[in-house]
Amino acid sequence: MDPLNITSANLESMVGNPTPFEKWAEWGRPETLDGTNNQYWVIYLPTANVSMVADKSTQTVLFADFGKTSAMDHVKKLK
């Protein structure tokens, strides 16, 4: 589900780039999800239906996809 017409390609292009804090106003206030720890920040942006994983030390996006659980599943794979 892509309620804001973000597209999967747009999300894929975020990987390796800085966390897009400027999008929060449009995409919804981030909810911190399971899997967040000292190394990873795992969030869900409800208005956009986007979840992502960012490296806390570099604030770089490591993963971004649609759905609330996709980022939590990604962190489980990293461990």
Secondary structure, 3 states (H helix, E strand, C coil): CCCCCCCHHHHHHHCCCECCHHHHHHHCCCEECCCCCCCEEEEEECCCCEEEEEECCCCEEEEEEECCCHHHHHHHHHC
